[in-house]
């Protein structure tokens, strides 16, 4: 069977954007293999918009609604998901490479004794087999991974696989997992970052580095973010900024922070350390502003300005606001 399962994340009963990306990728690959794309949602209740996944290619949406799955318990979720995969006989399973996906996917792979390709940025079908491309060596090279046995599991980097509409049935059915009897850990609290957009899912990121000189200057980055719109743009930060306590860790972009692939990444006063570029170099377009013409960030930037960030940022916010006002 060449059906592929997409694991869809939800929050507060609403499907997250990365879920539609994963479903769309599954539908594309399934069509090349001659199979169908299915989706699964886990939680204490089924998301209200579960059927909407049919618009992105899901023939069937399975909801696993159980009170024991809330709050998120990695062991319980992995056990329930492994049951769904075994019963469905899927050839491949796609997760989002989010904080939850990166926690859940390896556990499911262990239960199924199957290989896992993490942080995938491209998928191809060759001779009836699924081939994944993923960055290695801090993003300095890319490995092509072909699954040779078992169910092929992969976590897909957010914002890389654009959701495409391809109408499918989107029929919804429920699944009751067997009672879990093992020991578990559980999430005891979840704190959102003041309602701001998650940097890992933002289409545009305005990121600042140590060259911003201090947290008191972050309003300049916020001005650009707000001019663009905080519904699509988020603030990011380098490791040096987070280590200095200027910004929260949730905004850190890099090998020890979050890996991002936005449509536009704006690197402001960021020199471009290897660990930082490992987390953002797959961005579709990179714009860099730095007073050092030899800064490594210019080596990966599509557009660069050698100049004073404190002069550039106010002008940039002003121009963005003017263009938006003109429509």
LINHU-V273149 format. One line per field, one symbol per residue. phi: phi as a letter, one per 40 degrees, with the letter a starting at -180 (. if undefined). psi: psi as a letter, one per 20 degrees, with the letter a starting at -180 (. if undefined). burial: 1 if it has 9 or more other ideal C-beta (glycine too) atoms within 8 Angstrom, else 0. A space follows every 10 residues. Layout:
BEGIN
phi = ???
psi = ???
burial = ???
END
This chain:
BEGIN
phi = .bcbbbcbcb afgbccdccc cccccccccc cccgbbcbbb bbicacccbd cccccbhccb bbbbbadccb cdbdcccccc ccccccccfc cabbbcccdc ccccdcccdc ccfbcbbcfc babbbbfgbc bbbacbffgc abbbbbcbag ccbabbcdgc cccbcadadg cbbbbbccdc bccbbaccab bccfgccccc bccbbbbbbc ccgicccccc ccccdccchc cbbbcbaccc ccccgcbccc ccbicbbbcb accbbbcbfb chcdccccca ccdcbbbbba cccccdcccb ccbbbcaccc cccccccccc ccccccg
psi = pkqpppopqq pkjppqhhgh gggggggggh hhikbqprqp pqahqqqhkg hiihijjohp oppnophijp rpoggggggg hhgggghilq hqpprplagg hhhgghgghg hilqqppqlp iqpqppljqp pqpqqrlkji rppopppiqa poqqpppqjg nppppnprgk qpqqpoqqpp irqqqqpiqp oqmkjqpphi iqhppoqqah iihrhijihh hhggghhgoj iiqrqrqrhh gghijhqqhi ippahjcqpq mrhppoookp hlqghghhii ijqgpppqpq ioijphhihi qhpqpoaohi hgghhggghg gghhhi.
burial = 0011111111 0001111111 1111111111 1010111111 1110011001 1011111111 1111110010 0111111111 1111100101 1111111101 1111111110 1101111111 1010100001 1111100110 0000111000 1111111111 1011010101 1101101001 0001000000 0000001111 1101111111 1100001101 1111111101 0111111111 1100011000 1111101111 1101111111 1111111111 1110111111 0000111101 1001100010 0111011101 1000000
END
